[in-house]
Amino acid sequence: MSTFEFAFIVFASFFSLINPLGVMPVFMTMTADLTPKRRTAVAVKAILVSLIALILFAFAGQLIFNFFSITVDSLRIVGGVIFFMMGYDMLQARLVRVKMENAEEAKSYASDIAITPLAIPMICGPGAITNAIVLWEDASTVPLKITLIVVIAIVLLITLVSLIGSGKIVPLLGETGNKVMMRLMGLIVMVIAVEFFFAGLGPLVQRMLNA
C-alpha cells in the first residue's frame, strides 16, 4: 500500500468517525453562554486532548486494554452512559444555566466540558480509538506511522475550524433559539447514547452466553 493510499484511508475513516459537522451543534449548545474567547479556548483544549488521546491509544492502546482487561465494547457502554446524562441535561435546556452562576464556575465548566464530553467521547470516541489502534498496527513502516499521526492532526484541525466557526452562529440564534437547539440536540445525543450503549452491550452479552 502506498503512502497516499494509506493517507486517504486514514483521512476518510477518521473524518467519518469524528464527524466535525456533527460535533458542531452539540458544541454550540454546550457553549452558548460562554464568551467567544472562552468558547475558542474550549474548542482548542478539546482538540488537543483528543489528539493526545488518539496518539496515546495508537501507540499503546492494545497494551492498555490488555493490562486493564477491558474491551472497546466496555468503552462504548461507558460512553453511552455519559452521553445519556449529558443529553438529558440538554433536553431540559439546563446544561449551561445550572453550571454558570459566576465567573469561577463558568471557567470550571468550560474546562470540564472540553475534556468530557467534548474531547472524550464526542470527538475521540470508541470508534476513533479503535480505528487508531487498528491503523497503527496496519502501518508497517515508519513513514506510514508518521502519515497516520499527521492525517489525524489534519482531521482534528478541520474539526477545530468547524467548532470555532460555529461560535459565530450562536449570537444569531438568540436565547430562545439556543434553548430550542439545546433541546433538539439533547434528544439526538440521547439517541446516540442508546446506540453506543447497546453496541457495546450486545457483544458482551453474546460472549457471556457463549461462555
N, C-alpha and C positions, 0 to 999 in steps of 0.2 A: 504493500500500500504506500502510495506517495504521500509526501508531507501535505500537499494541497488537498488530496482526498481525505486524509485524516482530519485536517483542519476544518473542512466542510462538514464532516460527520459530527465533530465536536461542537461546532457552532450551531448546527441545525438542532441537535439533541438538547443542548443546554438552553438555547433560545426558547424552544417549545416547553421545556420543563420549568424554567424560571418565569417565562411569560411576562416580560416587562410591562406590556399594556394591561395585563390582568391585575398586576400589583398596584397600578396607578389609582384606581378608585378606592381601594382599601386604604392606601397611604393618604389619600386626600381626606377621607372621612376621619381617620385617626389623628390627623394633624390640622384639622380645620381651624382650631382656635389658637394654634401656635403662631408666633411671629414668623415672617418669611425667613429671617436669619436662623431661627431655631429649627424651622422646618427643613431648611437646607442641611443643617448640622445633623438632624435625624437621618436624612437620606444618605449623607456621606458615611456616617457611622454604621448604618445598616449594611451598606455595600462593603465597607472594609471588613466588618465582622463576617459577612458572607464569604468574601474572598479568602480570608484566613481559614475559615471553617472548611471550605471546599478543598483548599490546598492541603490542609491537615489530613482530611479524610482520604484524599488522593494518595498521599504519602503513606499513611499508616492506618487507614480506615479498617481494613481487614484485620489487622493486628488488634486494634482497639475493640472491634466487635468480638473477636475470638477471646480476648483477655477477659472481658466482662460477660462473656457468654450471652450476648444479646444479638438480635437479628434486626434487619431492616423493617420487618413486619411489626416488631415492638415499637420501633421509632414511628411508624405510621400511626399506631394506636395512640401514642402519646401526643403526636401532632394533631390527631383528630380531637382529642380532649381539649387541648389548648385552643384550637380553632373554634370549638363549640362554645367555650366560655367567652372568648372574645366576641364571637358572633352574637351571643345572647345579649351582651352589654350593648353592642351596636344596635341591635334590634330595638332596645329600649331607648335608643338615642341618648345614652347617658355616659358613654365611654369616656368622653373628654371632660364633660362637666363635673363629674364626680371627683376627678383627679387633679383639677386645676384651680384650687381655691386661692392660691397665692403663687408668687414667682418661684419660690423654692420648690414647691410641689410640681409646678409646671416644668422646671428643669429636670427634676427626678423622673417625672412622667415621660419626658422626651427621651431621656437616657434609657429608661426601661423598655419602651416600645421599639427603640432602634434595634435592641438585641432580640427581644421576644415580644411580639410575634413577627416583626417585620423581617429581620435577618433570618431567624430560625423560628418556625419552619416555613415562613411565607416565601422568602427568596431562596434560601438554602434549605429546601425540603428533602424528604426521604428520597424522592426521585432523583434530584440533583446530586445528592450524596452518593447514592448507588451508582449513578452514571459516572461520577468522578472516580470511584473505586474501580469500576469495570474498565473504563477507558485508560486509566493508569496502567492496568495490567496489560491492556492491548498495545500500549505504546512501548514497543520492544527496544527502541533506541533512544539515546539522549535527545536528539533533535525532536523526536515525536513527543517526548515528555515535556520539553520546553514549549512546543507548539500547543500542547494541551493547556498549560498554565496561561500562556499568552491569550489564547482564544477565550478561556474562562474570564480573564480580566476584561477582554473586549466586550463580552456579553454583559458583564456587570457594569461596565462603563455606560453601555446603552441603557441599561436599567436605571442607572443614576441620572442620566439626562432626562429620561421619561419622568422620573419622580420629581425632579426639580421643576421641570416644565409643568407638571400637573398642579403645582402650587399656584400658578397664575390663574387657574380656573376657579379655585376656592372663593376668592372675593366676589366673583361674578355670580355665584350661586346664592349668596346671602345666607342668613341664619336658617331660614325655613328650608331653602334648597339643600343646605348641608345636612339638616336633620332628616329630610326625606331620603337623600342619598345614603346616609348612615344606616337607616332602617332597611333600605333595599339591599345594601351590601352586607348588612348583618345577616339577612336571610340567606344570601348566596354563600357567605362564609360558613354558616351552619350546615348548609347542604354539602359544601366541600368537606367539612369536618366529618360528617356521616360517611362520606365516600372514603376518606382517609382511614377512619376507624375500622370499617368493615373490610377494606382492602388489606388491612393488617391482621384483623381478627380471623378472617376466612382461612388463610394458610395455617395459622396457629391451631385452630380447631381441627383442621384436616390432619395435621401432624399428630395431635393428641388421639384422634380416632384411629389413625394408623398404628400408633404405639400400643 
